[in-house]
Amino acid sequence: GGVGLGKTHLMQGIAWRLRERQPLKRVMYLSAEKFMYRFVRALRFKNIMGFKELFRSVDVLMVDDVQFMDGKDATQEEFFHTFNALIEQGHQIVVSGDRSPSDLEGMEERMRSRLGCGLVAEVHSTSYELRLGILQAKAELSVGSKLPNKVLEFLAHKITSNVRELEGALNRVVAHATLVGRPIGLDSAQEVLHDLLRAHDRRVTIEEIQKRVADYYNIRVAEMGSARRSQMVARPRQVAMSLAKRLTSRSLPEIGRKFGNRDHTTVM
């Protein structure tokens, strides 16, 4: 899943629950960046055997943001052998990334294959109901009942990009209210977030592009994700993918997935 969709939060939650339910289980959670730094440090201080023993003795290894290893051949090599060693022992590995294993172009083919051999789950964008639930839970922890529900509903409706930005918007509103010492209302929330809201109002989603283009060419949106190659469908599909590339911040693999899991090279 993309940035800010809660992958790190999910990984940390899995690690916490494992430690709670099975306290004797050796669970190691770290980012791919920290894995690389520990590996480099082990090489520098000639302690590579200690590094191998540490990572290959855990019951569950959890590595966040695995795409950080793109292009880092030595780190990938060590992670690949660590991965294999743990699998051979019947231990578990959980990784997260901003792309599916097949889309990690900076990874060696064997590493992509290894990552793809397990259960691969995509983290999707949040629904309105989920965004509202997140805000209500966060608001209760932050300010109790001082935040009107209409403000939370407004934020859930307006901030749709990712959870991180949603929580950031809530924190800004709460901080402003605490600073000025007055109740938080809809007007004050709009005032504090005017720059963020203006940026969101200008954003276009892939779904909106697909609908507009489908309407213009008089085809169904579903046809854009189909395997049909007739000019009647291929032309609007290419137009929509081109607009998605120009008008959204989505990566090429993400755009390709929105159009029937097409290879990202067809988006270029």
TABELNOR-V460913 format. One record per residue. NEAR is the number of other C-alpha atoms within 12 Angstrom. Layout:
NEAR
NEAR
This chain:
32
30
26
25
29
32
33
31
20
22
30
25
16
27
31
21
15
23
19
14
13
15
13
12
20
24
32
31
34
27
27
30
23
21
33
30
20
26
31
20
17
21
19
12
13
14
16
18
17
17
26
25
15
23
35
31
26
27
30
34
38
39
37
32
34
40
35
28
34
29
17
24
18
20
32
31
22
29
39
29
20
34
38
25
23
26
24
15
16
16
24
31
38
36
40
41
37
32
38
33
33
28
33
31
25
21
30
26
20
22
32
29
21
25
34
22
18
17
15
20
19
19
26
23
24
25
20
23
17
23
32
29
22
26
39
29
20
24
32
19
16
21
22
15
18
23
34
25
22
20
31
39
28
27
44
31
23
31
36
34
36
30
34
25
26
39
31
23
36
41
28
27
39
36
24
22
25
17
13
13
12
16
22
32
24
22
17
22
33
26
19
26
30
21
15
26
25
15
15
23
16
13
23
23
27
34
25
20
31
34
25
23
30
29
18
19
23
17
23
20
27
21
29
40
28
20
15
17
15
14
15
19
28
24
22
33
42
31
30
39
42
27
27
35
28
21
21
24
19
30
29
32
32
34
40
31
30
33
36
23
22
25
21
26
20
22
28
20
